[in-house]
Amino acid sequence: MTDTTTPDPDAFARETLRLLGAQPDNWVPAHDGIDHDVLIVGGGQTGSAIAFALRRAGITRTSVIDAAPTQEKAGVWRNRARMTQLRTVKSLVGPELGITALGFQAWYEARHGRAAYAALDRIPRTVWADYLDWYRSFLGIAVRYGTRLVRIEPSPADAPVPHLRLHLEVDGQPRVETARKLVLANGVADNGKPFVPEALRPALAAGLGAHTADTIDFAALAGRTVAVVGGAASAFDAAATALEAGAASVHLFARRAHIPSTPVIRVRSYPGIYDNYTALPDATRWHQAVRYRRAGSTPPADSVKRVLAFPHFHLHLSAPWDAARTEGRQVATTVGGEDFRFDFVIAGTGYTTDPADRAELADIAPLIARWRDRYDAPADERDDDLAASPYLGSGLEYLEKTPGTAPWLGAIHIYNPAGFASVGLPLGDVPSLRRDVPALVARISRDLVLADLDLHEQRIRAHVPPDFGDELYGPALWRGGKAL
């Protein structure tokens, strides 16, 4: 590839797919009453990557749904994400899963040249969104937008084939579909909910605030005084977006005495630990999860520099909000003995990971094994919020809280950050894809084979006709000193 854009930027990708060979035929036996072998909730980078990986594994009777009404309104990159560039290095393996011609670098260089890619510090957020649009389009990954998962229930006990009954809402209308496997690849909030401290709830209820998970009209904040509560990357990105939109002033309040700057997760990124994380003892995984939470989520340095460019940005450390009240169309609070009034408050306060917090999971949440059910943390490592997160199996599947009561939970696989304590990475972020998408697909493939083992036994024991008879080699047989 030269340093200029190519006349056909997709030529390399097409040729690579040709050399990969034909997509395997679907091998999963069809069953009456089953709509999908796998239904994937979420059409973003992970849902799309999983759909492609399943296809390459010969599992093609799949469907991808997304609650957003259209592709333009789906996902975080053009809607709720507010960083200028991704927080991970540009060279990480992403949804291409090792097929380099489908990766961001190949896509970007084909359109802008090698020098342009080399000049990138990290990947611009909107450019990443453009790449993901191309990835879905080029690979023909269809997403059913306007389709929301409402409730999950197991198939009746006498069903010929165990499956899940999935209650959906499609363009506002109820529908029930069936699937043998369900993958929740639906982002940071979708195995819990946005966490809003009690002190901020009156402001949000009055329309004077929002969580960073919400769509925020930043243009409406021009000339306003804005408070941001939180000290992680999303809080800094929201503060910067408000300042760039013309806010009169922005105050960021962090409960810690310093901004976290130690990326403790980096120390365990080498292959031995990264590749084998789910095999580590529970005590090791728990300690690492607690260590990360106590160290704090580290905002990239450029996110901090972005707000520091504005003289009307003000940082408050050791400054939790214990209480707040609405006064007219403003939010009043006292922090550190000082009174403040704001026109708008943004909660950059993260998310819960308790499945009971999700409406579509509420019915099954009491059956799901949590970390508190599997591991008794020592007193100095207690973390009740983390303990409420699901304790996942090696294929990222739910496990039963009480063995034997709900084995069908193993048909539900989690690919969102609620799996952090189990896998050591925020599932859905780019660093998780190279390891965890193949693990997920391998487990789904194994389970589907074993569930239909009788049918596969028939298939692999079937008579196989010979490719040729002895007439092919008969003339060359040695017979008593001479060829016949």
Residue pairs with C-beta under 8 A, 6 or more apart in sequence:
1 12
1 106
1 109
1 110
1 114
2 113
2 114
3 113
3 114
3 115
4 113
5 110
5 111
5 112
5 113
6 12
6 110
9 107
9 110
9 111
10 110
10 138
11 110
12 101
12 106
12 110
13 101
13 102
13 106
13 107
13 110
13 138
15 101
16 99
16 100
16 101
16 102
17 99
17 101
20 99
23 55
23 56
23 58
23 60
24 56
24 57
24 58
25 58
26 58
26 59
26 60
26 61
27 58
27 59
28 37
28 58
28 59
28 61
28 448
28 452
29 452
29 455
29 456
30 61
31 160
31 161
32 160
33 159
33 160
33 161
33 163
33 178
34 161
34 163
34 178
34 179
34 180
35 63
35 177
35 178
35 179
36 61
36 62
36 63
36 177
36 178
36 179
36 180
37 59
37 61
37 62
37 179
37 180
37 181
37 448
38 54
38 59
38 61
38 62
38 63
38 179
38 180
38 181
38 182
38 183
38 444
39 62
39 63
39 64
39 65
39 166
39 177
39 179
39 181
39 182
39 183
40 47
40 50
40 51
40 62
40 63
40 64
40 65
40 183
40 185
41 47
41 65
41 66
41 149
41 182
41 183
41 184
41 185
41 186
41 190
42 64
42 65
42 66
42 184
42 185
42 186
42 187
42 190
42 415
42 416
43 64
43 65
43 66
43 68
43 71
43 74
43 75
43 136
43 141
43 143
43 145
44 66
44 74
44 75
44 76
44 132
44 185
44 187
44 428
45 75
45 94
45 95
45 132
45 135
45 428
45 430
45 433
46 95
46 185
46 415
46 427
46 428
46 432
46 433
46 437
47 64
47 66
47 143
47 183
47 185
47 186
47 415
48 64
48 95
48 132
48 135
48 136
48 139
48 141
48 143
49 94
49 95
49 97
49 433
49 437
50 183
50 185
50 415
50 437
50 440
50 441
51 62
51 64
51 141
52 95
52 97
52 139
52 141
53 97
53 437
53 438
53 441
54 60
54 62
54 441
54 444
55 62
57 441
57 442
57 445
58 445
59 441
59 444
59 445
59 448
63 144
63 177
63 179
64 141
64 142
64 143
64 144
65 143
65 144
65 147
65 148
65 149
65 168
66 74
66 143
66 144
66 145
66 146
66 147
67 146
67 147
67 148
67 149
68 74
68 75
68 145
68 146
69 145
69 146
70 145
70 146
71 133
71 143
71 145
72 78
73 79
74 143
74 145
75 129
75 132
75 187
76 187
76 188
77 125
77 126
77 128
77 129
77 132
78 126
78 129
79 215
80 212
80 213
80 214
80 215
81 125
81 237
82 212
82 234
82 237
82 238
82 240
82 241
83 125
83 233
83 237
83 300
83 303
84 124
84 125
84 302
84 306
85 121
85 122
85 123
85 124
85 125
85 302
86 122
86 123
86 124
86 125
86 128
86 430
87 122
87 233
87 300
87 303
88 122
88 429
88 430
88 431
89 122
90 104
90 105
90 117
90 120
90 121
90 122
90 123
91 105
92 430
92 431
92 434
93 103
93 430
93 433
93 434
94 103
94 104
94 430
94 433
95 102
95 132
95 135
95 433
95 437
96 102
96 103
96 104
96 135
97 433
97 434
97 437
97 438
98 434
100 106
102 135
102 138
102 139
104 123
104 128
104 131
105 117
107 131
107 134
107 135
108 116
108 117
108 120
108 127
108 131
109 116
109 117
121 302
123 131
135 141
136 143
144 170
146 170
146 171
147 168
147 169
147 170
147 171
148 168
148 169
148 170
149 166
149 167
149 168
149 360
150 167
150 168
150 169
150 174
150 359
150 360
151 166
151 167
151 360
151 363
152 164
152 165
152 166
152 167
152 182
152 360
152 361
152 363
152 364
152 412
153 164
153 165
153 167
153 363
154 162
154 164
154 165
154 406
154 408
155 161
155 162
155 163
155 164
155 165
155 178
155 408
161 180
161 451
162 180
162 408
162 411
162 451
163 178
163 179
163 180
163 411
164 178
164 179
164 180
164 181
164 182
164 408
164 411
164 412
165 176
165 178
166 176
166 177
166 178
166 179
166 182
167 174
167 175
167 176
168 174
168 175
168 176
168 177
169 175
180 411
180 448
180 451
181 411
181 412
181 413
181 444
181 447
181 448
182 411
182 412
182 413
183 413
183 415
183 440
183 444
184 190
184 191
184 412
184 413
184 414
184 415
184 416
185 415
185 416
185 428
186 416
187 416
187 428
188 213
188 351
188 416
188 417
188 426
188 428
189 213
189 351
190 358
190 416
191 353
191 355
191 358
191 361
191 389
191 390
191 414
191 416
191 417
191 418
191 419
192 351
192 352
192 353
192 354
192 355
192 357
192 358
192 418
193 351
193 352
193 357
193 358
194 211
194 212
194 213
194 214
194 347
194 349
194 350
194 351
195 347
195 349
195 350
195 351
195 352
196 204
196 211
196 347
196 349
197 229
197 321
197 347
197 349
199 321
199 322
199 323
199 324
199 333
200 209
200 229
200 321
200 324
200 345
200 347
200 349
202 324
202 325
202 326
202 331
203 209
203 324
203 326
203 331
203 345
204 210
204 211
204 345
204 347
206 326
208 326
208 329
208 330
208 331
208 343
208 344
208 345
209 331
209 344
209 345
209 346
209 347
210 216
210 344
210 345
210 346
210 347
211 346
211 347
211 348
211 349
212 230
212 234
212 235
212 237
212 238
212 346
212 347
212 348
213 351
216 238
216 241
216 346
218 241
218 242
218 244
218 245
219 245
219 246
221 242
221 245
221 246
221 247
221 343
221 344
222 245
222 246
222 247
223 246
223 247
223 248
224 247
224 248
224 343
224 344
225 247
225 248
225 249
225 250
225 251
225 341
225 342
225 343
225 344
226 239
226 242
226 247
226 249
226 250
226 251
226 342
226 343
226 344
226 345
226 346
227 250
227 251
227 252
227 253
227 331
227 333
227 340
227 342
227 344
227 345
227 346
228 235
228 238
228 239
228 242
228 250
228 251
228 252
228 253
228 345
228 346
228 348
229 235
229 252
229 253
229 321
229 345
229 346
229 347
229 348
229 349
230 252
230 253
230 254
230 347
230 348
230 349
230 350
231 252
231 254
231 255
231 256
231 259
231 260
231 296
231 299
231 348
232 260
232 296
232 297
232 298
232 299
232 348
232 350
233 297
233 298
233 299
233 300
233 303
234 348
234 350
235 252
235 254
235 299
235 346
235 348
235 349
236 252
236 299
236 303
236 304
236 306
236 307
236 348
237 303
237 306
238 346
238 348
239 250
239 252
239 307
239 313
239 346
240 303
240 306
240 307
242 250
242 346
243 250
243 307
243 310
243 312
243 313
247 312
248 312
249 312
249 313
249 314
250 307
250 310
250 312
250 313
250 314
251 314
251 315
251 316
251 340
251 342
252 307
252 313
252 314
252 315
252 316
253 316
253 319
253 320
253 321
253 335
254 315
254 316
254 317
254 318
254 319
255 318
255 319
255 320
256 296
256 317
256 318
257 317
257 318
258 317
259 299
259 304
259 315
259 317
260 295
260 296
260 297
260 298
260 299
261 298
262 295
262 298
263 298
264 291
264 292
264 295
265 292
265 424
265 425
268 274
268 277
268 288
268 424
269 431
273 280
273 424
274 424
274 435
275 435
277 285
277 423
277 424
277 425
277 435
278 394
278 422
278 423
278 439
279 394
282 374
282 375
283 375
285 421
285 422
285 424
286 371
286 375
286 377
286 381
286 386
286 421
287 381
288 424
289 383
289 386
289 420
289 421
289 424
290 377
290 381
290 383
290 386
292 420
293 383
293 386
297 350
307 313
307 315
316 335
316 336
318 336
319 335
319 336
320 335
321 333
321 335
322 335
323 333
323 334
324 331
324 332
324 333
324 345
325 331
325 332
325 333
326 332
327 341
329 343
330 341
330 342
330 343
331 341
331 342
331 343
331 344
331 345
332 339
332 340
332 341
333 339
333 340
333 342
334 340
351 417
352 385
352 388
353 385
353 386
353 388
353 389
353 390
353 417
353 418
353 420
354 365
354 370
354 385
354 388
354 389
355 361
355 362
355 364
355 365
355 368
355 390
355 418
356 362
356 365
356 366
356 388
358 365
361 368
364 406
364 409
364 412
366 401
367 400
367 401
367 402
367 405
367 406
367 409
368 390
368 398
368 399
368 400
368 401
368 409
369 390
369 391
369 398
369 399
369 400
369 401
370 387
370 388
370 389
370 390
370 391
370 401
371 386
371 387
371 388
371 389
371 390
371 391
371 421
371 422
372 384
372 387
372 388
373 391
373 401
374 391
375 391
377 383
377 387
386 421
389 418
389 419
389 420
389 421
389 422
390 398
390 399
390 414
390 418
390 419
390 422
391 399
391 421
391 422
392 398
392 399
392 414
392 419
392 422
392 423
393 399
393 410
393 443
394 439
394 443
395 413
395 439
395 440
395 442
395 443
395 444
395 446
395 447
396 413
396 414
396 415
396 419
396 422
396 423
396 427
396 436
396 439
396 440
396 443
397 409
397 410
397 411
397 412
397 413
397 414
397 443
398 409
398 410
398 412
398 413
398 414
399 409
399 410
400 406
400 407
400 409
410 447
411 447
413 440
413 443
413 444
414 427
415 427
415 428
415 436
415 437
415 440
416 427
416 428
417 426
417 427
417 428
417 429
418 427
419 427
420 426
420 427
423 432
423 436
425 431
425 432
425 435
425 436
426 432
427 436
449 456
474 484
475 483
475 484
476 483
477 483
477 484
